Amino acid sequence: VQLQASGGGLVQAGDSLSPSCVASGRTFSTYALGWFRQAPGKERELVAVLSSGGSTYYANPMKGRLTLSRENAKITIYLQMNSLKPEDTAVYYCAAALSGGIPQRITSYSYWGQGTQVTVSS
């Protein structure tokens, strides 16, 4: 199983970014796909989850500024991030969990991508 995240970058506060994650190597019909982030010196935290059934969960503190979408043919998920703030600066990771629900614990995720850097300047 491989997850490839891309689409990060350097933006200014208030801008938008839409990193993507391409999954390959397995049928993901029974997997939840999640986004996490990790800022320097901080623990990795949950950002959003897309369940295998298409339900979404958005965690604080980015709730209200995110939209998850999925392109099934390519098993690609997109994380639309709006109104970015300097405190959103982090490495963003996509991950997969064998689950029919919306797993929120980091330990539920067995497969991880390499991460993509998002830097928001003030």
Secondary structure as GFF3:
##gff-version 3
##sequence-region A 1 122
A	DSSP	beta_strand	2	6	.	.	.	ID=ss1
A	DSSP	beta_strand	9	12	.	.	.	ID=ss2
A	DSSP	beta_strand	20	24	.	.	.	ID=ss3
A	DSSP	three_ten_helix	28	30	.	.	.	ID=ss4
A	DSSP	beta_strand	31	38	.	.	.	ID=ss5
A	DSSP	beta_strand	45	50	.	.	.	ID=ss6
A	DSSP	beta_strand	56	58	.	.	.	ID=ss7
A	DSSP	beta_strand	66	71	.	.	.	ID=ss8
A	DSSP	three_ten_helix	72	74	.	.	.	ID=ss9
A	DSSP	beta_strand	76	81	.	.	.	ID=ss10
A	DSSP	three_ten_helix	86	88	.	.	.	ID=ss11
A	DSSP	beta_strand	90	98	.	.	.	ID=ss12
A	DSSP	three_ten_helix	106	108	.	.	.	ID=ss13
A	DSSP	beta_strand	111	112	.	.	.	ID=ss14
A	DSSP	beta_strand	116	121	.	.	.	ID=ss15
###
